[in-house]
Amino acid sequence: MTIKSEFINRKDELKYLEEEYNKQDFRFISVVGRRRLGKTRLIQEFITNRSNYNYFLVPELNDMDARLELSGKFHESFGLSFIGTPSWNEIFEKLFVHSQNRQMIVIFDEFQRFFNINKGIYSLLQEFIDRYAKDSKMFLVVSGSSIGMMHKIFDHASPLYGRRTGKLYFQPFNFFALKEWFPSFPTNRLVEIYAIYGGTPKYLEDVESRDVMINIQRILSRTGILYNEPEILIKTEISDSYSYFNILKNISKGVSRSSEIAASSGLKTTSIDYYLNVLINDMDILKKEVPVTEQEKSKKSIYLIKDNFFRFWFRYIYPNYSELEIGNTSRVMEKITAELNTFTGRSFEDIAQQFLIELNRSNKLPFVFGKIGRQWGRFRGEKGKNTYEIDIVALNENTKDILFCECKWENKKTDAGVLEDLQKKSGFVNWYTGERKEYFAVISKAGFTRRAEKFAEQEGFLLFDLEDFENIADTDF
C-alpha cells in the first residue's frame, strides 16, 4: 500500500498563511512543532507556483560559512549583490531595503539553529524589524522543531518578543483526519492505526497494510524507519536522555503521579518536576491532566504520554531492545497481541473526546460545553474501594450542564449494566450538586444490547457506536 502523496489536511494552516500574505505588508510568522508533523511540507505547499521567495534551511555551520551560504541564496532568489563575505548587518540591511519595493517571501527553517551560529542575530533582526517594518512588504516565516528553543526566542526576555504578527503551532492530526489518509479502511482499523501511530504524518506513511499485526512487525524490525525514531528524536533534543527514557517507560506502563514516577525512575521527588516540564513544554511528548471539575493547579494531577506512537514505543520496543536487536520478535509480538485491545482502549477514550468535540462544534449535543476531560476522585467508603473514574465528562460552567460519558472498546455489545454504573458514578462527582442538569452518553465499539437500548430510551442516554464516527459530518442528534 502506498500512502497518498498529495497535501492532506493542513487546509486551515495553509489558508491562514494565504490570508496573511494577501495583506501585502510586513508579516512575521513563526511555525513551531515537533519533527515529522509536516511544517516544511506546509511551507512547500505555500510557495508552490510562487517565484518571489527564498527558502533557507539554517545550516549547522560556523558563522562565516553561514553568512556566505545565506548571502549566496539571497543573490540567487532576489538578485542581491554582496562583496566578499558580508556581515550579518549587511545581509539584513540589503534584504529589508529590497523588501520596501516589492512583496517577497523569506523563510528560515530550523530558525533556532541561529542560536549556535551567532546569538546576536536575533537582536540584529529585531533592530531591522523596528527600523523597516512600517514600509516593508516582507513575508517572513520562521520554522522550528526545537520547541523549547523556539519558545525562548520569542519569550518576554528575548529581543524578538512582540515582533511576531502571527504564529502557527503544529500538532498531530486528530483521528478523523485519518479517513482522508486511508479512505478504504474500516473505522475499527483506523482506531487501531491511530492508537499505534497517532496523527504524525511521517509515521502514518509507514502504514503498509490493513492488517495491524503486519504494520507492527514493520515497526519491530531493526530495518524499519520507525524502529528507533523516538530515541533519535529525544537524543537530538536532550543530551542527558537516560532519565527521560526511564520516565517515559514507566509512564507507558501506567505510572502516572509525579511521586510514583520519581520513585520508579530512581529520581528525587524534588527534581522530578524539572524532567516532567521539559517533556511537556520543550518536547511536547507528555501532558498533564487534572480531573475536569478541578482547577489547573489541582494536586490531583497525573501525567500521560501525549503522542500515541511514543506511548507504543516505550511500552513495547524500548523495554525489549535486547531481544529485538537479535531479531527475536516473537515474544514481543505475543505480548502486543495479548494486550492490543486494552492498549487501544485507552486511545479510544481520546478519540471519543474528539468525537464529542466535533459534535459540540456542530451544536449536535443537548448543550454546548466549554470543558471536556477525564474525571476521577474519591468518595466515602472502605479504603481501596472508594475511588471512581469516568472516561469523559463535559461541562458548561455558566449553564451548569454536565455530560457523563463511558467508552467501551470491546468485541461484545455493551449491556445496560455499563449505563447503570455510569449513573451511579456520576453521583460521586462534586460539582454543582443539586443545581446541575445531567446528561449521559456511552460510546461503544460493538454497539448495544437490546436491554441497554431500552434502558437508554427510558433514562434519556445518548448511545454512539463506530457507525456514528463514520457519519459524523452529516449526523444530526
ABEGO torsion letter per residue (X at the ends): XBBBABBBGAAAAAAAAAAAAAAGBBBBBBBBEBBGAGAAAAAAAAABGBAABBBBBBBBBBAAAAAAAAAAAAAAAAGBBBBEBBBAAAAAAAAAAAAAABBBBBBBBGAAAAAAABAAAAAAAAAAAAAAAAABABBBBBBBABAAAAAAAABAABAABGABABBBBBBBBBAAAAAAABAABBAAAAAAAAAAAEABAAAAAABABABAAAAAAAAABAABAAAAAAAAAAAAABABAAAAAAAAAAAAAGBABAAAAAAAAGBBAAAAAAAAAAAAAAAGABBBBBBAABBAABAABBBBBABAAAAAAAAAAAAAAAAAAAGBAAAAAAAAAAAAAAAAAAAAAAAAAAAAAAAAAAGABABBBABBEBBBEBBBEBBGAABBBBABBBBBAAAGBBBBBBBBBBABBBBAAAAAAAAAAAAABBBGBGABBBBBBBBBAAEBBAAAAAAAAAAGBBBBBAAAAAAAAABBX
